[in-house]
Amino acid sequence: MMDNRQLPPIDFGAIRKATNNFSTEIGHGGCGDVFRGRLLSGQEIAVKKLKNMSSKKNTEQFYTELRVIASMQHVNVVRLLGWCVHREEKLLVYEYMESGSLEHHLFDGAKSCELKWQKRFDIIIGVSRGLDHLQNDSRIKIIHRDLKPANVLLDMDMIPKISDFGFARASEHNIHVLWLQYQFSQLCLAKVERRKLERDCRSGDDTRFIITF
């Protein structure tokens, strides 16, 4: 399936203890739930626990994400610390991102007001550098295929890191480059279109702005 020698397995019992028996959920999706935890070393982690692992599709997604992320070393790509296979359970252990997702900062009214335009520009530059690394500089050329604000995480210094590689695939260049450019343009547009929400925040208006594409 893949070579895991460069990425250490983490004991299931240690993960279960770190997440207080998986009671610290911080996110969920169709393919799995994410839990916050703290290892005995004191390191904070985010544990992605995949659902329905008897499904061939989800099993393939687990190994895809493990193979892809294990090969990535870049400041703007979320770092995978380890993995775990326990019976039918399959888990991925990531560095914890203290500031949450870009989606939260863009579409939460209070948070959006705090996200200044210079910082938004810095985030766009960081994401573009991460994408450039995935496509052009990494050992495995990667097309993300699911780039969106929810999959851009921010550390305590608001440095963006691309995450969630379940839909990634090795690049065949041509049409996938165009798809990547389209996704990135949507991400940038989402950031620019928050201008109306900023005006609403300053005026005290609780109106929420919905972006349609």
C-alpha positions as CSV (number, residue, x, y, z in Angstrom):
1,M,0.0,0.0,0.0
2,M,2.7,2.5,1.0
3,D,5.9,2.9,2.9
4,N,5.2,4.1,6.4
5,R,8.8,3.9,7.7
6,Q,9.3,7.6,7.8
7,L,6.2,8.3,9.8
8,P,5.8,6.7,13.2
9,P,2.6,4.9,14.3
10,I,1.1,6.2,17.5
11,D,-0.4,3.8,20.0
12,F,-4.2,3.7,20.1
13,G,-4.3,3.8,23.9
14,A,-2.1,7.0,23.9
15,I,-4.5,8.7,21.4
16,R,-7.6,7.6,23.4
17,K,-6.0,9.0,26.6
18,A,-4.9,12.2,24.8
19,T,-8.5,12.9,23.6
20,N,-10.2,11.8,26.9
21,N,-11.7,8.8,25.1
22,F,-12.6,10.8,22.1
23,S,-14.8,13.3,24.0
24,T,-13.1,16.5,22.7
25,E,-14.6,16.8,19.2
26,I,-13.7,20.1,17.4
27,G,-15.0,19.2,13.9
28,H,-16.8,16.6,11.9
29,G,-17.6,15.8,8.3
30,G,-18.9,13.1,6.1
31,C,-15.7,11.0,6.2
32,G,-14.7,11.5,9.8
33,D,-14.5,13.5,13.1
34,V,-11.7,15.6,14.5
35,F,-10.7,15.6,18.1
36,R,-8.4,17.8,20.1
37,G,-5.9,16.1,22.4
38,R,-2.7,16.5,24.4
39,L,0.0,13.8,24.4
40,L,1.9,12.9,27.6
41,S,4.8,14.9,26.2
42,G,2.5,18.0,26.4
43,Q,2.2,18.4,22.6
44,E,-1.3,19.4,21.4
45,I,-2.7,17.3,18.6
46,A,-5.7,17.1,16.3
47,V,-6.8,13.5,15.7
48,K,-8.8,12.7,12.6
49,K,-10.9,9.5,13.1
50,L,-12.3,8.2,9.9
51,K,-15.8,6.8,9.8
52,N,-17.1,3.7,8.0
53,M,-13.7,2.2,7.5
54,S,-15.2,-1.0,6.2
55,S,-15.9,1.1,3.1
56,K,-13.3,0.6,0.4
57,K,-13.6,4.2,-0.6
58,N,-12.8,5.5,2.9
59,T,-10.0,3.0,3.4
60,E,-8.5,4.3,0.2
61,Q,-8.9,7.9,1.4
62,F,-7.0,7.0,4.6
63,Y,-4.0,5.7,2.8
64,T,-4.2,8.5,0.2
65,E,-4.0,11.1,2.9
66,L,-1.3,9.2,4.8
67,R,0.8,8.8,1.7
68,V,0.4,12.4,0.6
69,I,0.9,14.2,3.9
70,A,3.8,12.0,5.0
71,S,5.7,13.3,2.0
72,M,4.9,17.0,2.6
73,Q,7.3,19.3,4.4
74,H,6.3,22.9,4.1
75,V,5.4,25.8,6.4
76,N,2.0,26.2,4.7
77,V,1.0,22.5,4.7
78,V,-0.4,21.0,7.9
79,R,2.1,18.6,9.5
80,L,1.1,15.0,10.0
81,L,2.8,13.7,13.2
82,G,1.7,10.0,13.0
83,W,-1.0,7.5,12.3
84,C,-2.8,4.6,13.9
85,V,-4.6,1.5,12.7
86,H,-6.4,-0.3,15.5
87,R,-8.8,-3.1,14.5
88,E,-11.1,-1.3,12.1
89,E,-10.2,2.1,13.4
90,K,-7.9,4.3,11.3
91,L,-6.7,7.6,12.7
92,L,-4.4,10.4,11.5
93,V,-2.6,12.6,14.1
94,Y,-1.8,16.2,13.1
95,E,-0.3,19.2,14.7
96,Y,-3.0,21.3,16.4
97,M,-3.9,24.6,14.8
98,E,-4.7,27.0,17.6
99,S,-6.6,29.6,15.5
100,G,-9.0,27.2,13.8
101,S,-10.0,27.4,10.1
102,L,-10.0,30.3,7.7
103,E,-13.8,29.6,7.2
104,H,-14.4,30.4,10.9
105,H,-12.5,33.7,10.6
106,L,-14.2,34.7,7.3
107,F,-17.8,33.8,8.1
108,D,-18.1,34.4,11.8
109,G,-19.1,38.1,12.1
110,A,-16.9,39.0,15.1
111,K,-13.9,37.1,13.8
112,S,-14.2,38.6,10.4
113,C,-14.1,42.1,11.8
114,E,-10.8,41.2,13.5
115,L,-9.2,39.9,10.3
116,K,-7.4,42.9,8.9
117,W,-6.8,43.3,5.2
118,Q,-3.0,42.9,5.5
119,K,-3.4,39.6,7.3
120,R,-5.9,38.5,4.6
121,F,-3.3,39.3,2.0
122,D,-0.6,37.4,4.0
123,I,-2.9,34.4,4.2
124,I,-3.5,34.4,0.5
125,I,0.2,34.5,-0.1
126,G,0.8,31.7,2.3
127,V,-1.8,29.5,0.7
128,S,-0.4,30.2,-2.8
129,R,3.1,29.2,-1.6
130,G,1.7,26.0,-0.1
131,L,-0.1,25.2,-3.4
132,D,3.0,25.9,-5.4
133,H,5.0,23.5,-3.2
134,L,2.4,20.8,-3.7
135,Q,2.2,21.2,-7.4
136,N,5.9,22.0,-8.3
137,D,8.4,21.4,-5.5
138,S,7.3,18.3,-3.5
139,R,8.5,14.8,-4.3
140,I,4.9,13.7,-5.1
141,K,3.2,16.3,-7.3
142,I,-0.2,16.9,-5.7
143,I,-3.5,18.4,-6.8
144,H,-5.6,19.1,-3.7
145,R,-9.1,19.1,-5.4
146,D,-11.0,20.3,-2.3
147,L,-9.4,23.7,-1.5
148,K,-11.8,25.9,0.4
149,P,-11.7,28.1,3.5
150,A,-12.6,25.2,5.8
151,N,-9.5,23.3,4.7
152,V,-7.1,26.2,5.4
153,L,-6.1,26.1,9.0
154,L,-4.3,28.8,11.0
155,D,-1.7,28.5,13.7
156,M,-1.3,30.8,16.7
157,D,0.5,33.3,14.5
158,M,-2.2,33.1,11.8
159,I,0.1,31.3,9.4
160,P,-2.1,29.4,7.0
161,K,-1.7,25.6,6.5
162,I,-3.5,23.6,3.8
163,S,-5.2,20.5,5.2
164,D,-7.5,17.6,4.4
165,F,-6.0,15.7,1.6
166,G,-8.6,13.0,1.4
167,F,-9.5,14.1,-2.1
168,A,-6.0,14.8,-3.3
169,R,-4.4,12.9,-6.1
170,A,-1.1,12.8,-7.9
171,S,-0.9,15.5,-10.6
172,E,-1.5,14.7,-14.2
173,H,-0.9,18.5,-14.8
174,N,-3.1,19.7,-17.8
175,I,-6.7,20.0,-16.7
176,H,-5.9,19.7,-13.0
177,V,-3.8,22.9,-13.1
178,L,-6.9,24.8,-14.4
179,W,-9.0,23.2,-11.6
180,L,-6.5,24.3,-9.0
181,Q,-6.5,27.9,-10.4
182,Y,-10.3,27.9,-10.2
183,Q,-10.3,26.7,-6.6
184,F,-7.7,29.3,-5.6
185,S,-9.6,32.1,-7.3
186,Q,-12.7,31.1,-5.4
187,L,-10.8,31.2,-2.1
188,C,-9.5,34.7,-2.9
189,L,-12.9,35.9,-3.9
190,A,-14.3,34.6,-0.6
191,K,-11.8,36.7,1.3
192,V,-12.4,39.9,-0.8
193,E,-16.2,39.6,-0.6
194,R,-16.1,39.9,3.2
195,R,-15.9,43.7,2.7
196,K,-19.6,44.1,3.0
197,L,-19.6,42.1,6.3
198,E,-16.9,44.4,7.6
199,R,-19.1,47.4,6.9
200,D,-22.0,45.7,8.6
201,C,-19.9,45.0,11.7
202,R,-18.7,48.6,12.0
203,S,-22.3,49.8,11.7
204,G,-23.7,47.3,14.2
205,D,-25.8,45.6,11.5
206,D,-26.2,41.9,12.2
207,T,-26.9,41.1,8.5
208,R,-25.0,38.1,7.2
209,F,-23.6,38.2,3.7
210,I,-23.9,35.0,1.6
211,I,-21.5,34.5,-1.3
212,T,-22.8,32.7,-4.3
213,F,-20.8,31.4,-7.2
